[in-house]
Amino acid sequence: MNPVKPPGPGVVAYAPASIGNFAAGFDLLGAALAPLDGSLLGDLLEASPSATAEFHMDGPYAASLQGDHRPNLVVRAASLYAEALAAKGRPCGPFRLRLEKRLPVSSGLGSSASSIVATLVALQALCSEPLSVGELLDVAGRAEAHASNGLHWDNVAPALLGGLQLLVPGRDQPFSTRRLPWPGDLLVVVVHPDYSLPTADSRAVLPPSLSWADTLGFAGNLAGFVQGVQSGDRALLARCLRDPLVEPHRARLVPGFRKTQAAAMAAGALGCSLSGSGPSIFAVADSEAVAACVRDAIQSGFHREKLNSRAWICALDPEGARLVPATREVRS
């Protein structure tokens, strides 16, 4: 792939792929991904000052967005960012924006969040960082809602801030985030099948209300997960690395999911669930050797469904979105 070279004084921002929900925390947990091979698993956004606003798009997954009648999320994010600056009396721009779309669309890998966050980080750099982290998250969440028909931050928060992020609701103030201490030796296996599942479709199958039993089961499981990572209780973490709330409704949307999930657990995974709204699947393993076995088990499951797939063995990305050198060679 050719290096990114802005035509004038500009920046290139990268935002990593992410796993929303992270099994236990529907709309409340999210994790940023960093493949062990050092590749950048996420979108790149090149921004530079321009006499008029421009938007261009290329990259391996650009073609999948060409037929979308809606404005691209980069344009949407840039517009919301400009509105936020205007409210502060800080006009900035116009800009030439170029998205290198490197994440598959409707994949469950935080593809839309990656595009949005990379845009905001690039514009922040060009405008001398006028927005706070909280303001950036607000803009990112509203841009994400444009794609998924639901306001949620579990992908944009880790894409921006890195690590494993817990969204904390506020009583008299907006929500905030807290980074949870993910064990460094635990790896995340992510497998994306050649299959598209829009987030809006996955959210459409969820029930409009929940029973008391479902509510208490979700709350207890999420509390156990947080306690497990905070205390280092590996057995508790594994016990609660599951999705009792939305996975039962979404499992049927991904071909062969239940059998593939069972195969991953039999191969040694501590937990396995849908990555975000799917169709990608993620699993957690305690060594590279186990991670390789789990990866093979998941890919074999998709192969039985006649689906090709791509897989990555990842750590969590500790940085989140960042500027990268314009001349850096990047690998898909």
C-alpha positions in Angstrom: 0.0 0.0 0.0 1.3 3.5 -0.8 2.2 5.8 2.0 -0.2 8.6 2.9 1.2 11.9 1.6 -0.9 15.0 2.3 -0.7 17.5 -0.6 0.0 20.4 1.8 0.5 21.1 5.5 -1.8 18.6 7.1 -2.0 15.5 9.4 -2.9 11.9 9.2 -4.9 10.4 12.0 -5.5 6.7 12.8 -8.3 5.2 14.9 -8.2 1.5 15.8 -10.9 -1.1 15.3 -12.9 -1.8 18.4 -15.2 -4.4 20.0 -18.4 -2.9 21.3 -20.3 -4.5 24.3 -17.3 -6.8 25.0 -19.8 -9.5 25.7 -20.7 -8.5 29.3 -21.6 -4.8 28.8 -24.2 -4.0 26.1 -23.6 -0.3 25.1 -21.4 0.1 28.2 -18.1 -1.7 27.4 -15.7 -1.4 24.5 -12.1 -2.4 23.7 -9.6 -1.0 21.2 -7.6 -3.6 19.2 -3.9 -3.8 18.3 -2.8 -6.8 16.2 0.3 -8.5 17.5 1.9 -8.3 14.1 2.1 -4.6 14.4 -0.4 -3.8 11.6 -2.8 -0.9 11.9 -6.3 -2.4 12.1 -8.3 0.8 11.6 -9.1 3.7 9.3 -6.8 6.5 8.3 -7.9 10.1 7.8 -5.8 12.7 6.1 -6.8 16.3 6.7 -5.2 19.5 5.4 -6.3 23.2 5.1 -8.1 23.9 1.8 -9.8 26.9 0.1 -13.0 24.9 -0.1 -14.3 21.8 1.7 -13.4 18.6 -0.1 -13.9 14.9 0.7 -12.3 11.9 -1.0 -12.2 8.3 -0.2 -10.1 5.3 -1.1 -8.8 2.2 0.5 -9.7 -1.5 0.4 -13.3 -1.1 1.6 -14.1 2.3 0.0 -16.2 0.6 -2.8 -18.7 -0.8 -0.3 -19.7 2.8 0.6 -20.0 4.1 -2.9 -23.7 3.3 -3.2 -24.7 4.8 0.2 -27.0 7.7 -0.4 -26.3 9.2 3.0 -23.4 11.6 3.6 -20.2 9.8 4.6 -19.6 9.6 8.3 -16.4 11.6 7.8 -18.5 14.5 6.4 -21.1 14.1 9.2 -18.4 14.1 11.9 -16.7 17.1 10.4 -20.0 19.0 10.2 -20.8 18.2 13.9 -17.3 19.2 14.9 -17.7 22.6 13.1 -21.0 23.1 14.9 -19.3 22.5 18.2 -16.6 25.0 17.4 -19.0 27.6 16.2 -20.9 27.4 19.5 -17.6 28.4 21.1 -17.0 31.2 18.6 -14.0 29.2 17.2 -14.6 28.8 13.4 -12.0 26.5 11.8 -11.6 25.3 8.2 -12.4 24.5 5.5 -10.5 21.3 5.0 -9.6 18.7 2.4 -10.4 15.3 3.9 -9.4 11.9 2.6 -10.5 8.7 4.2 -8.5 5.5 3.7 -11.2 3.0 4.5 -9.4 0.0 5.8 -12.0 -1.6 8.0 -14.9 -3.6 6.5 -18.3 -2.0 6.7 -21.1 -3.5 8.9 -18.5 -5.9 10.4 -18.9 -5.5 14.2 -15.3 -4.1 14.3 -16.3 -0.5 15.0 -15.8 0.6 11.4 -18.0 3.7 11.6 -16.4 4.7 14.9 -13.0 4.4 13.4 -13.8 6.8 10.6 -15.5 9.2 12.9 -12.8 9.3 15.6 -10.0 9.5 13.1 -11.7 12.6 11.6 -12.2 14.3 14.9 -8.6 13.7 16.0 -7.2 15.1 12.7 -9.4 18.2 13.0 -8.5 18.7 16.6 -4.8 18.7 15.6 -5.4 21.3 12.8 -7.6 23.5 15.0 -5.2 23.5 18.1 -7.3 21.1 20.3 -10.3 23.3 21.1 -12.6 20.6 22.4 -12.3 18.6 25.6 -12.4 14.8 25.6 -15.9 14.9 26.8 -17.0 17.2 24.0 -15.2 15.0 21.5 -17.0 11.9 22.8 -20.4 13.8 22.5 -19.7 14.7 18.9 -18.5 11.2 18.1 -21.5 9.6 19.7 -24.0 11.8 17.8 -22.1 11.0 14.5 -22.2 7.3 15.3 -26.0 7.5 15.9 -26.3 8.6 12.3 -25.1 5.2 11.1 -26.6 2.9 13.7 -30.0 4.5 14.5 -29.0 4.5 18.2 -27.0 6.7 20.4 -24.1 4.7 21.9 -20.5 5.3 22.7 -19.1 1.8 23.3 -17.1 1.9 20.1 -16.1 5.6 19.8 -14.8 5.7 23.4 -12.2 2.9 23.0 -11.4 4.1 19.5 -10.6 7.5 20.9 -9.1 6.6 24.3 -7.7 3.1 23.9 -7.8 0.1 26.2 -11.0 -1.3 27.7 -13.4 1.5 28.4 -16.5 1.4 30.8 -19.1 4.0 30.2 -20.3 5.4 33.5 -23.7 7.2 33.6 -23.9 10.5 35.4 -26.5 11.7 37.9 -26.2 15.5 37.5 -23.7 15.5 34.7 -23.1 13.7 31.3 -21.7 10.2 31.2 -17.9 9.7 31.6 -15.5 6.8 30.9 -13.3 4.7 33.0 -10.4 2.5 31.7 -10.6 -1.0 33.2 -7.3 -2.8 33.9 -7.3 -5.5 31.3 -4.7 -8.3 32.1 -1.7 -7.9 29.8 -1.3 -11.6 29.1 -4.9 -12.1 27.8 -5.2 -11.9 24.0 -8.2 -11.2 21.9 -8.9 -13.3 18.8 -11.1 -11.5 16.3 -12.5 -13.2 13.2 -14.5 -11.4 10.5 -16.5 -13.5 8.0 -17.2 -12.4 4.5 -20.7 -11.4 5.5 -22.3 -8.0 6.2 -24.6 -7.2 9.1 -25.6 -3.6 9.6 -25.7 -2.4 13.2 -29.2 -1.0 12.6 -30.4 -4.5 11.6 -28.8 -6.0 14.7 -30.4 -3.5 16.9 -33.8 -4.0 15.3 -34.1 -7.6 16.6 -33.7 -6.5 20.2 -36.9 -6.5 22.4 -38.4 -3.2 23.3 -38.4 -4.0 27.0 -36.8 -6.5 29.4 -38.0 -8.6 32.3 -36.8 -8.1 35.8 -34.9 -11.4 35.5 -33.1 -10.2 32.4 -32.2 -6.9 33.9 -30.8 -8.4 37.1 -28.9 -11.1 35.2 -27.3 -8.4 33.0 -26.4 -6.2 35.9 -25.0 -9.0 38.0 -22.9 -10.3 35.1 -21.5 -6.9 34.3 -20.7 -6.2 37.9 -18.9 -9.6 38.1 -16.9 -8.8 35.0 -15.8 -5.5 36.3 -14.9 -7.0 39.7 -13.0 -9.8 37.9 -10.7 -7.4 35.9 -10.2 -5.0 38.9 -9.3 -7.8 41.3 -7.4 -10.1 39.0 -9.8 -12.9 39.7 -9.3 -14.8 36.4 -12.0 -17.4 37.2 -14.6 -14.7 37.8 -13.6 -12.9 34.7 -14.0 -16.0 32.6 -17.4 -16.8 34.3 -18.7 -13.3 33.4 -17.1 -13.0 29.9 -20.5 -13.7 28.3 -23.5 -11.9 26.9 -26.8 -12.9 28.6 -28.7 -9.9 27.3 -28.5 -9.4 23.5 -26.6 -12.4 22.2 -29.6 -14.7 22.5 -31.5 -12.4 20.1 -28.7 -11.8 17.7 -27.2 -15.3 17.5 -29.5 -16.3 14.6 -28.3 -13.4 12.5 -24.8 -14.9 12.1 -24.6 -18.2 10.2 -23.3 -21.1 12.4 -22.7 -18.8 15.4 -23.6 -21.2 18.2 -21.6 -24.1 16.8 -18.6 -21.9 16.1 -18.8 -20.4 19.6 -18.9 -23.9 21.1 -15.8 -24.8 19.0 -13.9 -21.8 20.3 -14.7 -22.7 23.9 -13.6 -26.3 23.3 -10.3 -25.0 21.8 -9.6 -23.2 25.1 -11.2 -19.7 24.9 -12.0 -18.1 28.2 -15.1 -16.6 26.6 -16.5 -16.1 23.1 -19.2 -13.8 21.8 -20.2 -11.5 18.9 -18.0 -8.6 18.4 -20.3 -5.7 18.8 -23.4 -6.4 16.8 -21.7 -9.0 14.6 -21.1 -10.7 12.3 -17.5 -10.8 13.6 -16.8 -13.0 16.5 -14.2 -12.4 19.3 -12.8 -14.7 21.9 -10.3 -14.3 24.7 -7.3 -16.6 25.2 -4.5 -16.8 27.8 -1.6 -17.5 25.4 -0.6 -17.2 21.8 -0.7 -20.9 21.3 -4.3 -21.1 22.6 -5.2 -18.0 20.6 -4.1 -19.7 17.4 -6.2 -22.8 18.2 -9.2 -20.6 18.9 -8.7 -18.7 15.7 -8.6 -21.9 13.7 -11.7 -23.2 15.4 -13.7 -20.0 14.6 -12.5 -19.9 11.0 -13.3 -23.5 10.5 -16.8 -22.8 11.8 -17.3 -20.1 9.2 -15.8 -22.3 6.6 -18.5 -24.9 7.3 -21.0 -22.2 6.5 -19.1 -21.5 3.2 -17.9 -18.2 4.4 -14.3 -17.0 4.0 -12.9 -15.0 6.9 -10.0 -12.9 8.1 -8.6 -13.2 11.6 -6.3 -11.3 13.9 -4.7 -12.1 17.2 -4.6 -8.9 19.2 -3.7 -7.2 22.4 -5.7 -4.2 23.5 -4.5 -0.9 21.9 -3.4 1.3 24.9 -3.3 4.5 22.9 -6.4 4.7 20.9 -6.6 7.3 18.1 -3.5 9.2 17.3 -1.6 11.0 14.6 0.8 8.9 12.5 3.6 10.0 10.3 2.4 10.9 6.8 5.2 8.8 5.3 4.6 5.7 7.4 4.1 2.5 5.4 1.0 0.7 6.7 -0.1 -2.8 6.4 -3.7 -4.1 6.0 
